[in-house]
């Protein structure tokens, strides 16, 4: 059984790798959300008070 600094290194590295994946996933979803929000605003009809005629 391995103990000591090696175990701490391996465990901290696993946790760091997992955090990187979480951050990458967050960035991906954030980008998709921003795109959908921009598309929704573009397709939204103007408010009734904004119409001039």
N, C-alpha and C positions, 0 to 999 in steps of 0.2 A: 504494500500500500504506500502511495506517495503522500507525503505530508510536507508542511512547511511552505516556503516561498513559492515553490513550483505550483502548488495547488491554488494559492492566492492569485498568481499570475494567470493561470488558466481560467479560473472563475471570473476574474475581472475582465479578461479578454472576451469571454463569451457574452458578458453583460454589455460591454462596449459594442460588440458586433450587433447585438440585438437592438440596441439604441439607435445605431446607424440605420438599420432597416426600418425602424419605426419613423425616424425622421424623414427618410426618403419617401415612405408611403404617405406621410403627412403632406409633404411638398407636392406629390403627385395629385392627391385629392384636392388640395388647396387650389392648384392650377386648374383642375377640371371644374371646380366650383366657380372660380372666377370667369371661366369661359362661358359656363351656363348662365351666370348672372348677366354678363354682357349681352348674350344672345337674347335673354328674356327682356332686357331693357330695350333692345333694338326692335323687338317684335311687339312691344307694348303700345297700345293706341294712346294718343295724347289725352291728357286729362280734359274734362269738359270745360274748365276755366281757361285752358290754353288755346281753345279754338277761337279764331277770329273770323268774322264773315259778314 
